[in-house]
Structure formats: C-alpha cells, structure tokens
Amino acid sequence: MSQPIKLVILITTLPGRGREQIAAFERLAPIVRAEPGCLQYDLHQVSGEPDRFVLIERWSSKETLAAHDVAPHMIEADAASPTFRAGPAEVIQLVAEPLA
C-alpha cells in the first residue's frame, strides 16, 4: 500500500454561481467521506471571493484515490460541474509530509 495522498484543489465558478458549487458539494460530501480510504474531504470558500473555493482532500493511498476518481457519484458530479464552473479545477498533489 502506498503513502497517504494529500490534494489541494482550486475551483472557480462562473460569476454568481458559487452557491451551486456549495450545494453540489453538500450533496456529494457525505458519500465521498464514507468511501474507503477517505481521510478528509473539505470545501472552503476563499475569503471575500464567493465564486472561488479550495477543496482539501486526504486519502489513505493512491489506490483509494484511484477508486474514488472512478466512483459513479464522482463521474456524475464531474459531468454536472461544467454547468456552474468557470473551467476545470486545478489539482495540486502535495508531498506526504510537511517540509518544516
């Protein structure tokens, strides 16, 4: 089994559509958090910017993240997101441990 995976995902919605991102996350989060290997799945709004978000994910391994990526609920969510997102999310994978 591999090391835990930490992701920071930057999301921007179309102007005025941030509430749709929040609603979509509220529906999806309990399902994702129940997935095997999900250690964290939290959406944060950028202060003062109602259409910008940061999603923080932690997974127990690259295998559990890979299974998450192809789960039917994620495929459905990814298909719906272009209706309110300004473009693709930017996914940043962090090294497993902090540097300092």
Secondary structure, 3 states (H helix, E strand, C coil): CCCCEEEEEEEEECCCCHHHHHHHHHHHHHHHHCCCCEEEEEEEEECCEEEEEEEEEEECCHHHHHHHHCCHHHHHHHHHHHHCECCCCEEEEECCCCCC
